[in-house]
Amino acid sequence: MENLEIYILVLSFLSLLIIGVPVAYSVGLASLFTILVNIDSMPAFTTIAQRMATGLDSFSLLAIPFFVLAGQIMNQGGIAQRLIAFAKALVGSFPGGLAYVNIIGAMLFGAISGSAMAAVSAIGGTLGPRMEKEGYEKSYSAAVNITSSTTGLIIPPSNILIVYSLASGGVSISALFLAGYIPGILMGLALMLVAAVYAQIKKYPRGDKASLRNILVTFVQALPSLMMLVVVIGGIVVGIFTATEASGIAVLYTLILSLIYKELSFEKIRQIAIGSVGTTSVVTLLIACSMSMSWVMAYADIPQAVTSALLTVSDNPIIILLLINILLLFVGIFMDMTPAVLIFTPIFLPVTTSIGIDPIHFGIVMIMNLCIGLCTPPVGSVLFVGIGVAGISLEKVLKPMLPLFIAMIAVLMLVTYIPELSLYLPRLFD
């Protein structure tokens, strides 16, 4: 009976995805079909509905709509342009400097907004035409924009780290935020290394060297935006407010800043609010359905079965982590990040904790794996937004993305096997 439940869950979920049913509905329906094996229809429907409702009954989840709104305000409020101007003043004079500007701009904007989708559209829409005008291949500039935009999901504040905290049973959000800094910066530096090699091979142009005065002016203009990181993360770390309260402060801060910049009208604010509600609705539906599937998997003892299976293969942490990385990279190809975190955290976390892996460290490793998945077909949302912004076909962008993928996987392996890269800052501030 137990094996039957597992087969029904997996096969029904995959079948629904294959025929084009949206992920959230596929997750919810697969959960319902599985529980119908042992429970009559009316109690089964009631149980799934209850699990979806209780899955959303979390104070921490309130941070997600606020951070989504803050990211939307940043995208429309002139903040991206000031961050790009500062990045260009710093590195724009290097060979292939606009690629560095793209990466640093995405890191800064993604970190402040916590959204890869906002970063890929804001940075790509601003820098893409400029890079093409200066002789960069459109496929290459799109590839750089797509891959670098995911760094903002690792560098806090990050909505997906909040989701992981929920799925893990309460791992500290502030510790997860601190743990993301070094891995996220390493990911950005690895992408910049690939950009440097490309610049030498393709002989990409240098920009005009910025004067010290220009660097200082652009820094001062970008400083109010950068200060949001200090206010939000600093406030969480020192205990002035929770992550949820910080998300509300982030909305207020970005709104005031955008109004000072005179980039927002009341009509635009209304459109931003409506767009944020739509995005939040999609995310919360995914979370609700994924929480019901997590409960069904626990009911069917799937996490225990996976733990036993993996530990049967090996009890060596190096081998176990390698297997989990491979599985998560595969999952990321076919599943969006939010349901993947909610569904697979309860499966893999018991395995890693049983071999002595810190849940904070595993959380960062998991998010880094799934960030790579956001850039891969057939589901990668950041990939499709990026090629849409660039106006280029999927086939053309995949080749220049390969070396960038290799760099991302190399950093993933470093973070996986050197736990201090993610645990140093949380322990320092403990």
Order of alpha helices (4+ residues) and beta strands (2+ residues): alpha-alpha-alpha-alpha-alpha-alpha-alpha-alpha-alpha-alpha-alpha-alpha-alpha-alpha-alpha-alpha-alpha-alpha-alpha-alpha-alpha
